Amino acid sequence: MVIDREKAHKAGEILGTKTLASTVDAALDDVIRRAAQRRLMERIRNSPTGGVGPTPEELRRLREP
């Protein structure tokens, strides 16, 4: 695997990591977290309630056993 060491060093400084492995691991965690945030924001944007809470249909589904 070829990794740009300069980018890895800059990322390590930003992420506060010390090794290449921990930098890559933290960067992957960050990508996964950001994707989840984007999905949540998209859900809020598309929510009929404007993201202020679940719709009545969602509440009914949540209450079902």
Secondary structure, 3 states (H helix, E strand, C coil): CCCCHHHHHHHHHHHCCCCHHHHHHHHHHHHHHHHHHHHHHHHHHHCCCCCCCCCHHHHHHHHCC
